[in-house]
C-alpha cells in the first residue's frame, strides 16, 4: 500500500515537472523559406497576436516583386485548445484596395497544440502599398490582423 502511494506521488511530481518545463518554453520560431528566407524575414519582421490562450506568429517569407506566390510562415502555440482549423478557410490576404485573396494551400500539420506551417497565396500584382493577413477562429471568434507596409 505504501509503495503504491509513493509511486502515485512520484508520477504526479514527474507530470507536474514536465508541464512546468513545457509551459515555460518559448514558442517555436516561424518557419523560413529555404531561399533567402532570413533576409526576407528580417525585412518584413514577425507579427504576433496573443489572445484567448493562443499565440499566433506570422512571418512573410517570400514577398517580393516578380514572385509567383507569396508565402507566410505561421506558428500557433497553446496549451488549452485544439488547433485544428482549416487554415485555407480561416485565412484571407487583403491588399491596399480591399481586394481579398484566399490561400492556395497550407503546408503543415492539421491539428495539435503547437502547429506551424506555410500559407501560400497567389502573388498580389501590382505590389500594393500594404497588405494585411486576417486569420479567424483561432481560440476565439475574433479576427487576428497582421499588417505590413511595402516601401517601393
C-alpha positions in Angstrom: 0.0 0.0 0.0 2.8 2.5 0.9 4.6 1.6 -2.2 1.6 2.3 -4.4 1.1 5.7 -2.7 4.8 6.6 -3.3 4.5 5.5 -7.0 1.4 7.7 -7.5 3.1 10.7 -5.8 6.2 10.1 -8.0 4.1 10.0 -11.2 2.3 13.2 -10.1 5.6 15.0 -9.4 7.1 14.0 -12.7 4.0 15.0 -14.7 3.9 18.4 -12.9 7.6 18.9 -13.6 7.1 18.1 -17.2 4.1 20.5 -17.5 6.0 23.3 -15.8 9.1 22.8 -18.0 7.0 22.5 -21.2 4.8 25.5 -20.4 7.8 27.8 -19.7 9.3 27.0 -23.1 9.2 30.0 -25.6 7.2 29.4 -28.8 8.9 27.9 -31.8 10.2 30.5 -34.3 8.3 30.8 -37.6 9.2 28.6 -40.5 11.5 30.1 -43.0 11.6 29.6 -46.8 14.8 27.9 -47.9 15.7 30.6 -50.5 16.8 33.9 -48.9 14.5 33.5 -46.0 16.5 35.2 -43.4 16.9 38.4 -45.4 13.2 38.4 -46.3 12.1 37.6 -42.7 14.3 40.5 -41.4 12.9 42.9 -43.9 9.3 42.1 -43.1 9.5 41.0 -39.5 7.3 38.7 -37.5 3.9 40.0 -36.2 2.5 38.3 -33.1 -1.0 38.2 -31.7 -1.6 36.7 -28.2 -5.3 36.2 -27.3 -7.5 33.5 -25.8 -4.6 31.4 -24.6 -3.3 31.1 -28.2 -0.2 32.8 -29.6 -0.1 33.2 -33.4 3.1 34.5 -35.1 3.2 35.2 -38.8 6.3 36.0 -40.9 6.2 36.8 -44.6 8.9 34.6 -46.1 8.6 35.2 -49.9 7.1 38.5 -50.7 8.7 40.4 -53.5 8.1 41.8 -56.9 8.3 39.1 -59.5 7.2 36.3 -57.1 4.5 34.0 -58.5 3.4 33.1 -54.9 3.5 34.8 -51.6 4.4 32.7 -48.6 3.8 33.3 -44.9 5.3 31.2 -42.1 2.7 30.7 -39.4 3.3 29.4 -35.8 0.5 28.7 -33.4 1.1 27.8 -29.8 -1.4 27.0 -27.0 -1.9 24.7 -24.0 -5.7 24.9 -23.8 -7.4 24.4 -27.2 -7.1 22.2 -30.2 -5.6 24.0 -33.2 -7.4 22.0 -35.9 -8.8 24.8 -38.1 -8.6 24.6 -41.9 -6.1 27.4 -42.5 -7.2 27.8 -46.1 -10.8 28.6 -45.0 -9.9 30.7 -41.9 -7.3 33.0 -43.6 -7.6 35.8 -46.1 -5.0 38.2 -47.6 -6.2 41.8 -48.3 -4.4 44.4 -50.3 -4.5 48.2 -50.0 -7.5 48.3 -52.4 -9.5 46.0 -50.2 -9.3 43.1 -52.6 -9.3 39.7 -50.9 -7.1 36.7 -51.8 -7.8 33.2 -50.5 -4.8 30.9 -49.8 -3.8 28.4 -52.5 -2.6 25.9 -49.8 -1.5 25.2 -46.3 1.7 23.2 -45.9 1.8 21.9 -42.4 0.1 19.7 -39.9 -3.7 19.7 -39.4 -4.0 19.8 -35.6 -2.3 19.8 -32.2 -1.4 22.4 -29.6 1.8 23.5 -31.3 1.2 23.9 -35.0 3.4 25.5 -37.7 3.3 25.7 -41.4 3.3 27.8 -44.5 0.3 29.6 -46.1 0.7 30.1 -49.8 -1.2 32.7 -51.9 -1.0 33.9 -55.5 1.2 37.0 -55.6 -0.5 40.3 -55.5 0.2 42.3 -58.7 0.9 45.1 -58.9 2.5 45.4 -55.5 0.2 47.2 -53.0 1.2 49.9 -50.6 0.4 47.5 -47.8 -1.2 44.1 -47.2 -2.9 42.5 -44.3 -3.3 38.9 -43.3 -6.5 38.0 -41.4 -6.9 34.8 -39.5 -10.3 33.9 -38.0 -11.4 31.4 -35.3 -8.1 30.6 -33.6 -9.1 30.1 -30.0 -11.7 32.9 -30.3 -14.3 34.2 -32.8 -12.2 37.4 -33.1 -10.2 38.1 -36.3 -6.4 38.3 -35.8 -4.9 41.0 -38.0 -1.3 41.1 -39.3 -0.3 44.1 -41.4 2.9 45.0 -43.3 3.7 48.2 -45.3 5.6 47.9 -48.6 8.2 50.5 -49.4 8.8 50.8 -53.1 
